Every structure is written in structure tokens, then in C-alpha cells.
Amino acid sequence: MYNTPSFHRALQAFQGNNGWLRTSQALRLGISPRTLYMLHRQGHIVRAARGLYHLADQPVPAHHDLLVVAQRVSKGVICLLSALAYYDLTTQVPHQVYVALPNHAEKPLLDYPPLRIFWLSERPYRAGIQEHRIGGIRVRMYSPEKSIADAFKFRNKIGLDVALEALKRYLQQGNVHLETLRAMARVNRVERIMQPYLEALLSMSLPANDTG
């Protein structure tokens, strides 16, 4: 059995990084490619995607695909259907990870998971970014309000029904920030499009608690 001080240091490095490491991270930490290979061969680590490994006994988070993208696509922000599903604002099941990138970014090359990329200019790209922890890993994702505004912006790509469902479920959930929602709609230049639907839903006396 391959059992050396470098072997144990490598396992400790994984444990110190919430059980996950990219190959580039491992190399910077002094873990040799051979040690990675033997850890994988002996079943101590699992290859989640090209250049990304996690400890074999690491519980797989519910949003595993988002975690892989967060680790592999440094400028990516989880958006649209993937973000709406995370916030329970849609009944749609995304079969790709929806990710936003700035216009100048390089297209990521991932063999898994499949991506659907949306290229955004600087202001819409930066607006509404939040950070969430999934399995101890930092994942950048647009806020619920920005995700709804994006759904209206890209309604011709994902369907107006998806945007309307997201807006309705958001109002029903109760933690409503109308000013933030309108601000995100202005960023996306869809405030005039969204406003009639928002007014109609509010007039139906849905349990919306506007916290600003």
C-alpha cells in the first residue's frame, strides 16, 4: 500500500480545504502528480471533473454540479434556472448549469457538467452577486432579485412562463425586497416589462412582506 509522509500530507491538504482540491491547488501545496494518481487509484479521492478531486468519504452536496462549476470557472456566476432552482423559485429542473460570464472572459472548457453560458456586459454581470457555501465551498450566485430580473431579460431564451413563475413564487415566499427587485430590473432594462406583472400579482393580495 502506498503509505508515505507525502501521502498523509496530501490527505491533510484535502481535509484542510473542505475535502476538495483542484490539481493546480494540489501542485501549489507540494502534492506531486504521482501522489494524486496513487490517492485516486487507491480510492482515497474521487475525480469530480477534469482537474478537480474530492475525498472519497466526502458527502456529496445536494448542488454538486454548482460546486464543480464554482471550482473550475473562476469568473462564473450561477444564474437563471440554476439560481432559481437553488432558491426554489422554479419548478423547472435545469439539465445544464446556467452560468454568467463577463463579455471579455474566455469560454470555459469543462467535460462535466454541461454549461449554458450567458455573456454579460460589466454592470449586469457585477450586479446582485452573492456568495453561498455549498459543502463548505464558496459559490458565487446572483441574488433572487437579480435572478428574477435576468429571467425577464432572457425570457425569449428560457420562456416568459419561467420568469412569471419565479416572480410569483418570490412574492409568495414572503422575504420580499421590492426596491432591490426593481433596481435589478433597471440594471437589466426590463423594469417596464416586469412592472405590469408585478403590479398584477401584488394586487391579488399575495403574502408579500416588503422589507425594502
N, C-alpha and C positions, 0 to 999 in steps of 0.2 A: 504493500500500500504506500502511495506517495504521501509521506508524512515528514515534513521538514519545517524549520522555523519560518521560512518564507511562505510555506503553505498556511501556517497558522496566522501569520501577519496578514495574508490576503483575506482570510475569513474574517479577521477582526476589522479590516478595512470595509468589507461589505456590511458588517454589523454596525459600524460607525456611520454608515451612510444609508440607514434605514433599510438595509438588505439589498440595495440596488447600486450598480456601478456601470458606467459606460466604459468601453475599452480605453478610450483616451484618458478617463479619470484614473483607471487602474494603472496605466502606464506611468502617469504622473506621480502616483503613490508608490512607485517602485515595484509593482507587480509585473512580472515578466509574462510575455505571451505563453510561454510553456506552462507556467503556474496556472494561468487562466484555463489553458487547454486541459490540464490534468484535473482541475476542480470541476470542469464541465464533464469530462469523461467519467469521473468517479461519482457523478450525480450530486455534488455539493452545490452546484449552481446550475441555473436553467437559462438558456438563451431565449430572451423575450422577443428580441428583434435583432437585426444586424447591428453588432456593436453595443448591445445592451444585455446585461445579465442581472439575475437576482438570485438570492439564496433559495435553494430548493424547498426549504421549510418555511419560506416567507409566505404568509397568507396573501392570496391574490385579491387585490381590491376590487370592489364592485365595478369601478370605472377603469379597468385595467388599460384599455386602449388609449384613454386620455392621458394616462400616466406615461405610456410609451411615447406618445407624441410630445408631451412636455419635456421628456428627457432627450429626445432626438431632434426636435425642431426648436432651436433656441429662441427665435423671434416669433414663433407661432402663438396665437391666442385662440383658445377654443371658442367657437362661435355658433350662431344659428342653431340648427337642430340638435347638435351635440350639447350646447349650453342649455337650450330649452329643455332637453330631456333631463339634464342634471338637476335643473330647478323644478322639475315636474310641471312644466308649462306646456307640454305637448303629449299627445298620445301616440305620436309618430315614433317609430323605432329607427334611429339612424343606422344605416348599414355601412357608413363611412364616418370617419372623424372629420367634422367640419372645422376648418382652421383658417384664421385670417392671418395674412402676412402683409407687410408694407410693400408698396409697389417696387421698391428697389431690391428687395430680398431675392436670393437665389431660390429656385424651386427645390424643395427637399426631395431626396431620393430614399424612400422607405420601401422595403419589401412587405412590411406589415406595420400597422394596419393600413387599409386603403384610406386615402385622404381625398377630401373635396376642398379645394383651396379657393379662397376669396381674397383678391388683391385689393387693398385699400390705400387711399391717399393718407397723408400723415395725420390729419386731425381725426378723421373717423377711425383710423387704426388705433390711436392712442386713447381715445375717449372711452371711459367706462371699464377699464381693465381692473379686475380684482385678482387676488391670489387666494387659492384654496389649497388645503392639504389633503391629498389622497394617498393613503398608505404611507404618510409621513413625507411625501414628495410634493414639492411646490408646483402647482399647476396654474398657469395664467388663463383666465377665462373672463369673458365680458359679463358684466352685471346683468341681472334680469331685465332692467330697464333698457340697457343698450342692446341686449339680445332681441327684445321685442321690436325696438326701432330698426334693427338690422333685418328682422323678418319682414317688416313693411318695405324696407328699401329693396330687398331681394325677393319681393313677393312674386315676381314673374319667374323666378327660378325655383322657389320652394312652395309656392302656392299661397294665394291670399287667405285661404281657409286655415292654413297653418298660423299665419300672423294673427288672425282673428281669434283663433282658439287660444293662442298664447296670451293675448291681451285679456280675454275673458277669464282665463284661469288665474292670471296675475291678480286681477281685481277680486276674485273670489278668495284668494289665499289670505287677504287681509293686510299684509305688510306692504302697503301701497305708498309709493313716493311719486306723486303726480308731477311735481315740479321737475324731479330728476328724469322722469319718463319724457316729459315734454322737451327738456333740454337735450336728451339723446336724440329725440325726433328732429330737433332743429339741426343738430350736428349732421344728421343723415339727410336733411332737407325733405323730410316726409311728414312734417307736423301737420300741414294742411290735408294730407291724405289720411292720416291717422285720427285727427281730431273728431270728425263726424262719428266714427265708430266708437271712440272713447266716450263721447257725449251720450250716444245712444245706450251704451252699456251702463253708464253711470245713472242714466235716467230710469233704468229698470230696477233701481234700488238694490244693486248687488252689494254685499257687505264689504264696501271699500272703506278702509280706515286711512285717510290721507295723513301721513306723517311728514309731509313736505318732501 
